[in-house]
Amino acid sequence: MRRGEYGYDAPYALIIFGSLAAISGILAAIAWWRLPAYAAGPISLYFVLFLGNTCSFFYTTRRGKFLEWERILDRIHLRGDETVLDVGCGRGAVLTAVARRLTTGRVTGVDIWSTTDQSGNAKDVTVRNASLEGVSDRVRVETADMRMLPFADATFDLVVSSLAIHNVRSKADRRQAIIEGFRVLKPEGRIVIADIRATSAYAEALRTLKASNVERRRLGWRFWWGNPVAGTTLLTASKPLNPKSEPN
Ligand SMILES: C[S@@+](CC[C@H](N)C(=O)[O-])C[C@H]1O[C@@H](n2cnc3c(N)ncnc32)[C@H](O)[C@@H]1O
């Protein structure tokens, strides 16, 4: 059970899907009333398509991504004493899920609080969610850009990021975010990124940095943002003890 309030990812995308479903639904109803079936049928298909996209997006942002991240975290097998960074933590969906699994460890969330990327996004909201979830003692929240993380090299045992890096506009800046995430990772630390696109470029950047165990896999329907084409991919990698001498 979640007690926090986590808003909606990419709220304008959801509004557009919902509006297209409503408009095509009205047009389909008019078409069935006024036109022959062979003309009304195709319009109804659009309605079904947009309605399906809206339902899938709504489900993923409100429930699916939480379930998938619980599974991802299950597989990571945290000991509980790790130092963790959540890059682009937003209102804290993954941040608080990680914190619940920590005992003596701590998780830090960084974000620039874009309300285009997540509705109602604000540092205060994330801090309040940590409190509502009863994990405040294990959570720190900071305002920081993922392209320039305010942490020393080799600070974290685990770096996670959910649906955040693709929001950085240019390819060079997304690569810089990966470089930063890898820089603040301790040797033998792990990086776990779920994102909707560009994960092959992230993987390439990590290989160039001599990350080991670089793996990508598609996540299931619970993490589709409307349809399978807009599915989420999970990227995992580790930092070798000596990155310079241990290529992937
Ligand atoms: C779709 S939201 C996902 C939030 C959270 N990870 C989750 O899964 O609920 C994307 C987040 O990335 C953040 N973001 C975008 N660009 C960023 C940047 N350059 N540095 C840090 N955070 C950024 C946004 O503010 C937003 O909170």
The ligand as an SDF file (V2000), in Angstrom:
LIG
                    3D

 27 29  0  0  0  0  0  0  0  0999 V2000
    8.5800   11.2160  -15.8440 C   0  0  0  0  0  0  0  0  0  0  0  0
    9.2920   11.9340  -14.3880 S   0  0  0  0  0  0  0  0  0  0  0  0
    9.7620   10.4600  -13.4740 C   0  0  0  0  0  0  0  0  0  0  0  0
    9.9510   10.7360  -12.0140 C   0  0  0  0  0  0  0  0  0  0  0  0
   10.2770    9.5260  -11.1460 C   0  0  0  0  0  0  0  0  0  0  0  0
   11.5690    8.9710  -11.4810 N   0  0  0  0  0  0  0  0  0  0  0  0
    9.2040    8.4840  -11.2660 C   0  0  0  0  0  0  0  0  0  0  0  0
    9.4440    7.4280  -11.8690 O   0  0  0  0  0  0  0  0  0  0  0  0
    8.0940    8.7120  -10.7660 O   0  0  0  0  0  0  0  0  0  0  0  0
   10.8730   12.5160  -14.9850 C   0  0  0  0  0  0  0  0  0  0  0  0
   11.6400   13.3100  -13.9380 C   0  0  0  0  0  0  0  0  0  0  0  0
   12.9140   13.7050  -14.4620 O   0  0  0  0  0  0  0  0  0  0  0  0
   13.2100   14.9960  -13.9630 C   0  0  0  0  0  0  0  0  0  0  0  0
   14.2460   15.6370  -14.7790 N   0  0  0  0  0  0  0  0  0  0  0  0
   14.1510   16.0470  -16.0620 C   0  0  0  0  0  0  0  0  0  0  0  0
   15.3070   16.5960  -16.4680 N   0  0  0  0  0  0  0  0  0  0  0  0
   16.1560   16.5250  -15.4060 C   0  0  0  0  0  0  0  0  0  0  0  0
   17.5160   16.9380  -15.1910 C   0  0  0  0  0  0  0  0  0  0  0  0
   18.2100   17.5250  -16.1580 N   0  0  0  0  0  0  0  0  0  0  0  0
   18.0680   16.6970  -13.9880 N   0  0  0  0  0  0  0  0  0  0  0  0
   17.3570   16.0940  -12.9840 C   0  0  0  0  0  0  0  0  0  0  0  0
   16.0780   15.6920  -13.1370 N   0  0  0  0  0  0  0  0  0  0  0  0
   15.4810   15.9010  -14.3250 C   0  0  0  0  0  0  0  0  0  0  0  0
   11.8590   15.6920  -14.0210 C   0  0  0  0  0  0  0  0  0  0  0  0
   11.8240   16.8600  -13.2520 O   0  0  0  0  0  0  0  0  0  0  0  0
   10.9340   14.5890  -13.5110 C   0  0  0  0  0  0  0  0  0  0  0  0
   10.8120   14.6110  -12.1290 O   0  0  0  0  0  0  0  0  0  0  0  0
  1  2  1  0
  2  3  1  0
  2 10  1  0
  3  4  1  0
  4  5  1  0
  5  6  1  0
  5  7  1  0
  7  8  2  0
  7  9  1  0
 10 11  1  0
 11 12  1  0
 11 26  1  0
 12 13  1  0
 13 14  1  0
 13 24  1  0
 14 15  1  0
 14 23  1  0
 15 16  2  0
 16 17  1  0
 17 18  1  0
 17 23  2  0
 18 19  1  0
 18 20  2  0
 20 21  1  0
 21 22  2  0
 22 23  1  0
 24 25  1  0
 24 26  1  0
 26 27  1  0
M  CHG  2   2   1   9  -1
M  END
$$$$
